[in-house]
Amino acid sequence: MSGAEEGAALGGASGEHRGTFDESLTKLRASPLLRPVPVLGEHGEALTATRSVTSVSPIRDVIERLFFDAIEQRKEDIQQNSDVVRSLATFQKYGTDQISTAPNMGRINPRGRGFFSGVLTALTCVAVVLLGYHWSSREFEDDLLVHKPVAKWTAEEVALWLEQLGPWASLYKERFLMEKVNGRLLLTLTEEDFTKEPYSIGNNNHRKAITAELECVKTLGVKPPQNLWEYKAVNPGKSLFLLYALKNSPRLSMLYLYLFDYTEAFLPFIHTICPMQEDQYEDMVTKLLDLKDPTWKQWREFIVKYIFLPYQLVAEFAWDWLDVHYWTSRFIIVNAMLLSVLELFSFWKLWSRRELK
């Protein structure tokens, strides 16, 4: 037989086999295996599992043809097992629900998560622009007393330092200016001097607050940070870390402060949000001058909020600084409220998925 004749014979045999395979696929697609299969539910109700002809692959057809008896036996076993039938019914219901909600994906979330995320993103952009402006202003940082040795303070800078202790300290500002108290003279003053003329600070709490702050200045050699911008100027890296960490992982951030920054950051934080005695001090700075270890009552209040409402702790801390940072504190409070709502939505979504177990 020549090469041409052999090729024709092989081609004919291949065409004959292909025709037989296509006929077999046509018969299988018309067979009862590809029709709706009745499945009994948990209470005997009929659940129909329809298989689309267009979604059946040729490989699946061949498998059903070769192992027809085994597949039929497997179907009977599944129908006799109520747990498997219930699981299949639950899975099918979940798939149907996902398909029905698919058109809403990519648009505004019907549960409101998209709205809150958008507002939160906008507020975050505003915060980044505001912080970037202040952090890039070298003139603003150069004027901060946290960088200037106290011995080089002028009389006006001493009055500014006194004024920043709180609204109550403004009562004594003019007395220091009249005496032209500069940095060098300030370092020589004691609590006893404040009781005499020309200072005459009669209020015992005011005198103790000024003396305690003056001791901090003498120890550090500069003014300790007392607001957001001064703290940022002294600790730029830590400020940037807390800015992102408290927003994304508030619980881990507070745990970090407790373990690695207890005295400088955690103690002022917990005494602000969980005060020992209400209205004992007249202002924020005075309240944070003499800090002791928290009591069990303070720890109990802190742990409850730490577990369930961590962003609430941040909002309460910002609330106490409204007089110092008007717009910044309000931005933090609104941001914390939105983050709390988003966290509650996430927990509710996880809770609703328990029906798939």
URUR-V809046 format. One line per field, one symbol per residue. phi: phi as a letter, one per 20 degrees, with the letter a starting at -180 (. if undefined). psi: psi as a letter, one per 30 degrees, with the letter a starting at -180 (. if undefined). burial: + if it has 24 or more other C-alpha atoms within 12 Angstrom, else -. A space follows every 50 residues. Layout:
BEGIN
phi=???
psi=???
burial=???
END
This chain:
BEGIN
phi=.ffffffffffffffffffffffffffffefffeegdfceefdnfedede dfffeeegffffffffdffffffffffffeefffffffffffffffffff effefndfffenfffffffffffffffffffffffeefffffefffddgf fdfeffffffgffffqgffffdffffffelfefffffefcffffedfeel effffffffffffffffffencfffcbffffffecfffffffgefffebf ffffffffedbfffdfffffffecffcflfdebffffefdddffefffff fffffffecfffffffffffdffecfffffffffffffffffffffffff ffeffef
psi=kleeeeeeeeeeeeeeeeeeeeeeeeeefflffglkjkkkaegflkkkjk kkeffkleeeeeeeeeheeeeeeeeeeeffjeeeeeeeeeeeeeeeeeef feffkfakkfgfeeeeeeeeeeeeeeeeeeeeeeffjeeeeffkfffkkf fgkleeeeeeeeeffleffffgeeeeeefhjaeeeeffkleeefflkgeh jfkeeeeeeeeeeeeeeeefflkkkgleeeeeeeieeeeeeeeeefeeie eeeeeeeeefheeeeeeeeefefikekkgelfleeefgejklklleeeee eeeeeeeeiefeeeeeeeefgefejdeeeeeeeeeeeeeeeeeeeeeeee efffff.
burial=------------------------+--++---++----+++--------- ----------+--++-------------+-----++-++----------- ------------+--++--+--++--+-------+--------+++++++ +-+-+-++++++++++-++--++-+++---+++--++-+-+--+----+- +----++++++++++-++--++++++++++++++-------+---++--+ +-++--+------+++++++++++++------+++++++-+--+---+-- -+--++--+++++++++++++--+---++++++++++++++++------- -------
END
